[in-house]
Amino acid sequence: MTMQGLYLKDLVRGLLSCVMLAVLALSFTACNSSENTNPDGDNDSEVDIVDGDIELDEGDSEFDSATDGDLDSDAVEDVEIDDDQDLDSDNAVDGDFDAEVEPECAANQCGVCDGVDLPDFGEQCGTCGVYECAADGLALVCNDPGINQCDACGPPVEDLGNDCGACGKRVCSENGKFSVCEDPGSNECGKCGEALPMLGEACQNSDGCSGYFVCAADGLSLLCQAQFKNQCGICGGPNLPLFNENCVNSNGCETTYLCNQHGTAVLCDESITQNQCDVCGGPDLTDFGTACENTTDCRIGRKCTGTMECNASGDALVCDASACNQCGYCYPVIENYGEYCVADNGCEGVVGCAVGGAEGKCSAPTPNECGVCGGGNVIGPDLGTECYNEIDDCSGEYVCNEEGNATECNANRNQCDVCGPEILGLGEECTSETGGFLGVWICSEDGQNRICSSEVCVDGDEDLDFDCVESASK
């Protein structure tokens, strides 16, 4: 029903009430007596309302012209009682004012007569809003509060995070429209924070040592209070700073400090020992010193024997048996074998094998009679045989020629004009060991040799006479 219809219905009800009051005023008993009698004896009409019908006493000509006690329909054709009946026989239920009263205008969704139709009224808009009527009812506006801090549609929740209660903070309510106080109260450590139900319970620290949970310094968390392991892995054991440091054990071997059986002290590791080759930690060489043979046969037809000895590194054994040396015998190697040498006879050669092959010997050719190494037999008369040179009238003996392969007679006059050996270098300067000038070479008195003289200078050079004498005197 529209607002105009409601208004008309109320108006009709008011008129009907006035009519009823007028009817009741005609009867003296309407308000003063339940017996409906006239105290003055008048025969005025009386009006009774029974089950919604208006009944009149006979003689009431104003509303009942036939005086039959029925209300004239034409007298009250505009007065109807909303009793779901058709008393006025107009084929319409009395009181159905909506069907009979036409609205004077059509109101829109905002109640404005003949206003613009607003079909989006009440529909969602924006993020969280709905369309509502504008102030004049002729348009809609989007009332959108947006998303607040609680991720809900609604105005901001201003007091979020504020302290509340003993230890609480104001937090979002379930619907996010307002805040509520979330107060866990003080925890087991007496601080405002999350509950710490494990306080005092057993725990293990990062070293695996057992202890109990205690409050952290800030009282907001727990710590496992337990002793830590020492260097030997003992919980609560003493600190052992020498663990794994270097030491020398009783075997003379350098090793490190290790834990004792209980992990309460350190000991120098005695498990490191010297092997048969005096190498610490080296392998055990049980065959050390035993007899062995060389793997190669020598030319004498047997292997060289020896004993098992340490190699250079001391981690293995080798057979210390003389290998066949360069001469094919079980003797040490000849170090300078094949190298240059000078034999006792003065001839050059190379080191070879001595008799028996135990050592080396200078192998050089044998000199001939003239001292020529490997020169062969000397041709001619035997050395030292007397001879005579008729030309120089000199006697002598056979000597080796210059090549050393034959003999010749040395009976010749020499540079000193006597029968004797050739004398070379006569007239040349003779000097001291330091190179100082001493004189010149001259013949000895017998002419068989030469001597250095400071008194005689080279023949034919007169300018040297004084110089030779002066130089020799210095």
Secondary structure, DSSP 4 states (H G I P E B T S, - for coil): --HHHHHHHHHHHHHHHHHHHHHHHT-THHHH-TT---TT------EEEETTEEEE-TT-TTT-TT-SSB--TTTTTT----SSS-TT-SSS-TT-HHHHS--S--B-TTS-BTPPP-TTTT-EETTTEEEEE-TTSSSEEEE---B-TTSSBSS--TTTT-EETTTEEEEE-TTSSSEEEE---B-TTSSBSS--TTTT-EEE-TTS-EEEEEE-TTSSSEEEE-PPB-TTS-BTPPP-TTTT-EEE-TTS-EEEEEE-TTSSSEEE-TT--B-TTS-BTPPP-TTTT-EEEEEEE-TTSSEEEEEEEE-TTSSSEEEEEPPP-TTSSSS---TTTT-EEE-TTS-EEEEEEPTTSSSEEEE-PPB-TT--BT--PPBSSPTT-EEEETTTTEEEEEEE-TTSSBEEE---B-TTSSBS-----TTSEEE-TTS-EEEEEEE-TTSSSEEEESS---TT-TTHHHHHHHHHH-
